[in-house]
């Protein structure tokens, strides 16, 4: 029953999010809420939807999404083992960086998702998502956070909006498309994710 309840809770949350008057809603095609296993121990969080995601209403369905599927397979995982969402639920025009007021408006929905899924490990994908979690939602602190190249794969215990979990920063799958040399690093980092997740069983 737990799986059914979690699935239903997220579906209900998605419907509520669709009705909400969020920034970027008018310029976007679709809400991009999340996908994957609602009871996953591992949750991936990116910055915002891209063009393909906006058109299909699903996160990580373009080139980066296909790359992520391949990367998961290389470490013996699939979409059944993870849940994926973005900080922003609607695509910013021309994929521009999110503005502070947009982040503030969209963040409560991500927090609700994390509370429903209760992941043991959250993997922040790329620079922006990593700085977002490490700053504790403080825009000023975001500017002073180290970049992904310095802290990828480094496990951190964080408290985020009353929730405690392991944060493991990862390179964004899109970055790996343009720099294939990052694949080995990503695979090593994912082995750490698996190890930490299994330890907490």
N, C-alpha and C positions, 0 to 999 in steps of 0.2 A: 504493500500500500504506500510505502514511503516514496517510491519512484513516481507513482501516479499522482500523489499529492504535490510533489515538487514540480512535476510537469504542469499540472493544472494551475498551481500558484504562479508560475512564470508566465503561462499563457494569459492569466488574468491580469498580471502586472503589465504585460505587453499591450493588452487592450486599453488599460488605463493610460499608458504612456502615449498611445495613438491619439487619445482624446485630449491630452494635455496640450496647452498652448505654449509650446517650446520654441525658443529662438531657432532659426534655420528651417523650421517646418515648412514655411511658405515657399522657400526656394528649392527645397529638396523634392525628389520624386516619391521616395518611400521611407518609412521608419526602418532603421536597421537595428534591431533589438539584440539578438544573440542567437547562437546555435550550439548544439552539442548535447552532452549528457547532463541533465539537471542535477544529478547526484555525483558529478565528477569530483575527484579529489584535487584535480589540477584545473585552474582557470587561467586562460590567457586574456590579457586586456591590452588593446591597442588604443590609438589616439582617436581616430574618427573614420567613418566610411569613405571609400573612394567612389569613383564613377560606377564601376560594375556593381558594387555593393548597393549603391543608391538605386540603380535600375532594378535589381533583383530583390532588394529588401532583406538581404542576408549578409553577414560579415564574412570577409575573407573568401570571396568567390572568384576574384580575378586572378591575375598571375601570381600575386603574393599568396592567395589562398591555395592555389595548386601547389605552390612551392612548400607551403606549410604542411599540406597533406603528405608530400614526399618526405619532408624532414621528419614528421612524426613516424612514418613507416620505417625510416632508417633506425629508429631507436625502439621499435616494437610497439608503437602506440598508434591509435587511430582517433577519429572524431568521437568514438564511443567512450574514450577515456578522458576527454577534456570538454570544457565549455569555453566558448569564445565570445567576447563582447568588446565594445569600444566605450571610451569615456563619453564621447558624443554619439547620440543616437540618430542624428541627421548629418548629411554631408555638408560641410562648408563650401560655398561657391568656389569653383576652380581649385578645390583642395587647399585653400589658404589655411594658415594656422588658426586654431580656435581663439576666440577673444575671451577675456576674463568673465564677462557676464554670461557668455554661452556655457562656459565650463561650470559656473555656479548653478545655472539652471538645469543642466543635464546630469551633473554629478549625483543628485539624490536618487536617480533611477539606477545608476550603476551600484550605488550603495545597497539599494533594495535587492538588486540581483545577487550581489555577493552574500547578503544575509540569507537569501533563499537557498543558494547553492551550498553555502558553508564549505568552501574549498579549504584543503589543508595547505595548499601552495598556490600563490598567485604569481604568474609569470608576466611581468610587464614587458611588452614588446616595443623595443626602441627607446630612444632618448626621452621623448615627451612623456610617455606613459610612466616610465621609471621615475622621472623627476616629479611627476604628479603624485605618486604614492609616497615618495620620500619626503616631500615638502609638507605633508599633512594638510593639503588644500590651501596652503599659504603661497600666493603668487610671488611674493618677494623671495621666499625661500627657494622657489623653483629655479630662480636665476643662478643660485649658488651651488646647485647640486652637480656632482661630477657627471661626466658623459658616460654613455653606455660602454665605450671601449675600455674604460677604467674599471667598471664594476660589474660587467656581464658575468653571470655564473656565480656571483658572490651572494651567499644566503644571508638574508637579514630578517631578524624577528621584528615585525612592526605592529603597532596598534593603529588601526585606521577606523575612525568613526565608531569606536567601541568594540571593534573586532580585532582579534589577534590572529595573525597567520604568518607563514614564511613567505617573504617576497624574494623572488629570484629574477633579476633582470636578464632579458635575452635580446639578442639582435633581432630587429624586425625582419620578417621573411622577405619583405621587399628589398631590404639592403643586401640580402644574400643573392638575390637575382643579379644585382650589378657587381657583386664582389664574391665570386665563388669560393675564394680563400676562406671566407667566414664559415663555410659549412662544417669544417672540422671543429671549430670553436663551438658552434651551435650544438653539434652532437655531444661534445664533452659536457656542455652546460646542461643539456637535457638528461644526461646520465645522472647528474647531480640532482635534478628535479625528481627523477624516478627513485633515486636512493632515499631522498628526504621523505617522499611520499610513502614509500614502503615502510620506512622506519616508524611512521606515525600510525600504521595500521592498528 
